[in-house]
Amino acid sequence: MTALGTTAAAASDGSVRGTVVSGGDLNLRAQPTTDSRVVGSLAPGSRAVVDCEVRGQKVFGDPHWYWLGDVRGWASAVYVDTHGRSVPNCTDPCPSWKDCDPCQDGHGSGSVSFTWAFTASGTWEWEEE
């Protein structure tokens, strides 16, 4: 595991930058859950681009997780201060520019829907014994 950059200049492109406010190094995760593997870390006071947010595992009651695109990992919103800036929802839980598998580490989310149809015709007879 490698500690990533500690400071970053203010974004001139309008992107949201967040500041790490954890008491120690903040673990960046492969998925938005503390059970997911650690892919890096950021020191307190570090700044990173916050691309988008999803709902994941609750951390101290907060289910929001940020995708930090410039350091390529998920961080709980509890530990990243966006200075009041609104963060857009992620349209894809596995952005195309991130090499990931939503089922990696046995975690992820999704939905399955299906419809059951059953048709039967004929004559039935019951015999009592």
Secondary structure, 3 states (H helix, E strand, C coil): CCECCCCCCCCCCCCEEEEECCCCCEEEECCCCCCCCEEEEECCCCEEEECEEEEEEEECCEEEEEEECCCCEEEEHHHEECCCCCCCECCCCCCCCCCCCCCHHHCCCCCCCCCCCCCCCCCCCCCCC
